[in-house]
């Protein structure tokens, strides 16, 4: 296994359902089951887990005894034990409270969950969580415990602090955070990337580091075979956005482009699915443009429901200023819908211009309007692009690529620990 961004060269792809049902078969389990994996994650987890996250954890659980440190939805901490162990911290308001809590809790979990007689892999699901992993590795090694760190790079760590967060003294803070990310990537034992774009960024810092490339977990079958029971917001065609409601996702450009589109089109709607600190700002913009009746804001939802919304859309638009890969594009393509996105980050690795979607320059409102109009005017083109996109998604996001990715990670980790 290597690059997670292509077809699998004729090898049989293991369906995700088969991975789950084969968990208890001794001849199908990865070697080295007796290892500890501790994931340090900035993700907010629901309790109970969503079906997709539960599937993901069952896959990870095949590689050892897994502990996930993440965030609870509210201020009440919780602990789950199935299908892996979760330690969920109260999601305190603000970075100044959350990061110290995460640092201390992360080190405690590492010290309690690493085991002297087993290989230990500390997985940081971002360079900033990697601070905890690198410090934790030093502490456990002082105790004579073998441990290595895997740091994941899902996006542009130089732009992410500035684009996706509200920061005090934003330029200085973003520069410091980007510098910390570079230091952590230089000290990681293994680095995981999700696209050629993020691989190039990493290789520029660590030319000789072990780098494993594979996409984030997606229950692709949900998007390839969405259900039929969801009622769309209106019988008219709608354009869909899915993601964080923050300025760096280009939501304002999308809303303004949609307003231009509506001047000549009264039959189309816009649906925005997600949440974020700028949600009220975007709602005010919608109101000021007189679009309240034709723009819908919907909360985050489980993937099965999201797939049904995608299937009913004219197209999905992702006008981001920065994007490591843009998994939501692949999900929409798997549903057979064309996509429109900014020409940034790893997105050009997904979209074939004019074949399965369109790309525009980030922030180009007129180009967004024109591309949406072309799909609205030509439903046959939209359907053809959707069919092409569905094939492209199956090429780029095979059902077992995530499993194979972590299989390579633990193989490298075991080799490093055996030295």
N, C-alpha and C positions, 0 to 999 in steps of 0.2 A: 504494500500500500504506500502511496506517496501523495501525489497531488489529488486533492479531493474535488477538483473542478472539471473532471472529464469522465467519459465512459470507461468501462472497466475491462477493456481489451479482450472481450470474449469470455472472461471468467463468469461463472454462474453467480448472479447476485442473490443474496439471501434475503427473502422478504422479511420485513420487520416483524410481521406476525410470527414467522418461523423462528426468529431470534428469541422471541418471548417464550414460545411454547417449548423450545429446546433447552431452556435454562437448566433443567435438572438432569440432562443427559450427560454422563461423565465423559463420553467420547467427543462431545461437542463444546466442552468448556475450555476457555483459554488456559494454557499452562500457568502455574504460579498463582493459583487462586488465593493462597495465603499471603496477601499483601494488604497494606493499608493505603487508601487514597483519601486525602482530606482536601475537599474543594472549598476555596475561599471565594465566595460569590457576592456580587452586589445586587443580585436578583431579589425581587420581592416575590415570595411564594405564598400561594393560597393554601388554606387548610379547610377541607381536604385538598390534596393535590389535584390539579387538572388532569384529565386522562392523558394528555400529551406528555406532561412532565412525569407522570407515573411510568409511562412507557420508556422515556429517556432514562429514568433511574434504574429500571430493570435491566436495560442494556449496560449501564455503568456498573451495576452490581455484579455482573459476570466477571469483572476484573479484580475483585477483591472486596474487602470490608470498607465500605464507603461511608464517609461522614461529610455532610454538606453544612457549611456555615453560611447563612443568608439572612434575609430580613423578613419579619412577619409583616402582615398588611397594616397592622396598627401598633399600639403601644404595649400590647400584651405579648411577652415572649412565649415561645412554645417549642416543644420537642416532639418529633415524629420518629417512628422506628420502622415504617414500612413504605416503600420497598427497601429503602436505605435509611440511615440515621440522619435526621435533620435537626440542627440547632438553629432556631430562628430568633433573631434579636429584635427587640422593640425598635420600631423605625422612628427614632427621635427626630425632631425638626432640625434641619440645618446640618451642614457639613461639620461645623465645629463641635457638634455633639456626637454625630454618627461615627466619624472616623476614629476618634479616640476609643469609643466603645468597640468598634470593629477590631482595632489593633489589639486591645487588651483581650477581648474574647477570643480572637483568632489565635493568639499565642497560648492561651489557656487550653483551647481545644487541641492545638498541636501537641502540647506537652502531655495532655491526658490520653490522646488517642494514638499517638505513635507507639510502636512496639519494638522492643529490642531484638526480638527473634524474627521479625518480618521486614521485608523491604517496605519503605515508606515513601509515598509520592505526595508532595504538597503541590496542589494545582491551584494557581491563582488565575481567576477568570478575567484578568485585566492587569496591566502593569501596576496600577495603584494598589490593588489587592496583593500584588507581588511583594510589596514592602513587608507585609506580614509573613509571607512565605519565606523570604530571604532571611529575615530575623529569626523566624522559627527554625529554619534549617541550621543556623549557627547554634541555637540553644540545644537542640536535640543532639547535634553532633558532639557538643561538650559533654553530654551524658552518655556518649558512646553508642548512639543510635544511628543507624544508617538512614539517610534521607536525601532525596534530590528534589529540585523544584522544576515544575513546568509552569511557564508564564504564557498566557494566551493573549494574542494581539488581534482584536476583532475590528479595529478601526484605526484611524489616524490619531495616535496619541498626542501629536503636536497640536492638532486642531480641536480635538474633542473637549478639552477643558474650556476653551474659549467659546466653542459653538453650542455646547449642550448644557452648560451650567450657568447659574447666576453666581458671579464671583465678586467679592470685594476686591478693589484694586485689580481689576480683571486682567490687565496686561501682565503685571508683575506676577500675579498668582498663577496665571496660565503658563507663563514662562518657567516658573518654579516647578509646576506639576509636570510639564513636558520634560524638564531636566531630570526629575525623579524617575519618570517612566524610562528614559534612556539608561539611567544607571541600573535600574532593576533588570531591564532586558539584557544588559551587558553581564549581569551576574546570574542569569537563569541557566540552569543545566540543559533544559530543552525549551524550545519556543514553538507554540502552535499558532499558525496563521489560517485565515479563512479564504484568502484570495491571492492572486498573483500580485495585486497592488500591495497588500500588507506584507507579503513575502519580500518584495523589493525594499520596503521600508526597513524590515528587520535585517536583511542582508547588508544594508548600508551601515548598520551599527555592529552586527556580529557576523562577519562573512563566513566564519568557520563553525558557527553554532549548529547543533542538530535542530533542524526545522521540519516540522510535520504540518502538512496543509490538508485541511478538510473542512467542510462547511459546518455551520451550527446545526443543531438537531432540528429536524422538521419531520413531522409525521406526514410524509408525502401522500400516503394513501388517502388521508382525509381530504386533501385538495384535489387529487385525481378523481375521487368518487364522492363529491359532496352530496348531501341530502337534498330533498326537495321541499321540506316543510316550512322554510322561512318565508315570511311575507316581506317583500321589499317595501321601502318607505313610501313608494308611489308607483303607479303603473307606468309612469313616464321613464325614459332612460335616465340613468344616473352615472356620474363619474365618481370614482372612489379614491379616497386617500386613507391609508392605514399607517399609523406611527405615532411618535411622540408629538404633542402639540407644543413645540418649541420653535423659536425663530429659525434655528439652523436647519430645520427640515424643509424650509421654503414654503411653509403654509401660507404666508401672506401673499407671495407671488402667485400661488395657486388660486387663492380666493380672488385676487384682482384679475387674474387671467380668466377665471370663470365669470366674473362680472362683465368683462368685455365680450365673452361668448354669449351671455344672456341678452345682450343688446339686440342681437338678431335671432336668438333662439329662445323661445318661451317654453319649450317642451322638456328641457334638460334640467336635472337637479345635481347637487353636489352632496356627497355623504362623507363625513370625516369621522373615522373611528380611532379613538385613542384618548390619551389624557396627557397633561403636562402643565407646567407653571404658567404658560402663556395662553391657556385656554380662554380665559375671560377676555384677554386682549383680542383674540381672533373672533370671539363672539361679538365684541363691540365693533370690530371692523365689518363683519357681516351685516350688522344692524345699520351702520352708517352708509353702507352701499345699497341698502334697501333689499337685501337678499334673505331676510329672515324666513320667509315662507318657502324658500327653495334650497336652503342649506341646512342639513341635519348634522348634529353632533351626537355621536353615539359612544358609549363607554367601551373600554377594552372588553373582549369576549373570548370564550374558548375557541380553539381552532376550528372545531366542527361548525360552529355558527359563523365564524369569519369566512370559512370556505363558501358557505351558501351566499353570503353577501358578495363575495368576489365573483361567483359564477353569474350572478344577475347583473353585474356592472357592465357598462359600455367599455370601460377601460380602468386601469389603476394608474394613478399619477403619483410619482415620488420625486418632487423637485428639490432634493436635498442639496445643501452646500458641501457636505462631506459624507461619505458612506464607505464603510469597509467592503461591503459586498452588496447589500440590499436584498436580504432574504425574502422580504415581502414581495418583491418582484417575481421571484421564482414561484412563490405560492400562488400568485395571481395567474402566472403563466400555466401552472399545473391545472388551474381551473379553466383553462382555455380562453383567457382574456388577454388582449394586447396591453402593453404597458408604455407609459411615457415617463422618462426620468432624466435627471441631470447627467451630463457627461463628466462625472467626478468619481474618484476612488476606483472601486472594483466594478462599477456599473457597466463600463464598456465590455467587461468579460461576460456579461449576461445578455445584453441586448445586441442583436444584429439589426442595424439600422434599416428600417423599411421592411424587415422580414418578420420579426416578432414584436416590434415596437419602434418607438422613436426616442431620440435623445435631443435635449436642448442644452444650451449653456445655462448654468445656474443663475437664477434671477431674471431670466429673459421672459417677461410676462407675455409679450406679443407672440413669441414662439410657442409658448404653452397654449395660448388661445388657438393659434393656427393648427397645432397638432390635434387638439381636442376636436376642433371643428372638422378636420379631415376625416376623423373616425366617425363622427356623428353624421356626416354627409354620405359616408360610404360604408354601410353596415356589412357588405360583403367583404370589404377590405379588413374590417375589424375582425370578422369571423376567421378569415384566412390567417391573419396574424395570430389570432388566438390558437389556431391549430398548430401553427409553427412553434408558438411559444410552449405549448404543452409538450411537444417533442423535445424542445430545448431544456425544459425543466427536468425531464426524465434523464437526459444526458448528464446534466450538471449536478443533480441531487438524487443519486441512487439511494434506495432505501437503507442499504447497509454501509454507506460511506462513513457515517458517524462511528459505527462499531469498528470498522476497519481502521479508522483514524486513531481511536484509542487503543486498539490492538497494537499499532505501531509504536504509540507513545510508551506503553508499558514494556514493550520489547526493548526499546532503547533504554528506558529507565532501569530495567533489570540488568542490562549489560553494564550500565554505568555503575550501579551499586555493587556489581560483582568484582569490580576492579580492586 
